[in-house]
């Protein structure tokens, strides 16, 4: 290639490259903030229970178990939409789900559960968003998958759908369970 | 009348100046208050992106301001507080991204482009200098 045709080619190639990058950028969702948490230990929490204010719900309760932490609030419409799926997961017994009732009124949260059912093994009540900030929560719903070593394996921001559950969560849950320390009596 | 009307109009403007996001309980130490302002102006509100938490009325922004205030009062440094936020929300929460391996290109690209442009300019100028001077050129 001669020098002068290269001179024409370089700006055009650079332009096409930039357009390509911008085009991809158009279809990315800017509200999805990558979590720095994946592969890191889940932060500790110790909060009063939503249903029984004098009881505590903490990470220690779930030691050596694969479980979900689902952030929800009664004011959150997407939480209603994913609720049916959470109920199904709970009744199948796939994994226990810990609820984090986030920036919500206690009475409103309880009423919501009465109306829609309660898929949660336990619900921590975080009115002041103290644990929420510690977990990097910036909206509801959010769903974390935590393995038996207390490591965050996956995090979903937004509504959990059957497709996302099938494609993203179930394989990771199976893998986490196969890595899990054997049930008591084995070691 | 000539002075009353302008004064009245000025008075109308006054309440708007008082509409600060959190005018209550400023930090007593002016230095800490300055640090608080500088951090909150640099932290992105993740609910209403493109707004720093210092300007945002979103509840999450208010919670983050409260946590930042608490950490300042505990005596943490600006670096420690930003580290706390980045650990939880990722680098995206800072308006000014930190220098790291994954964003090297972002930081170095302007310098590199400037250098490329400068080299190109030098080459063009030196080639032009070698051309015979055209007396008839306009």
Interface residues (C-beta under 8 A of the other chain):
Chain A: X30 X31 X33 X34 X35 X36 X37 X103 X128 X129 X132 X133 X134 X135 X136 X138 X139
Chain B: X46 X47 X49 X59 X60 X63 X64 X67 X86 X87 X88 X89 X90 X91 X92 X93
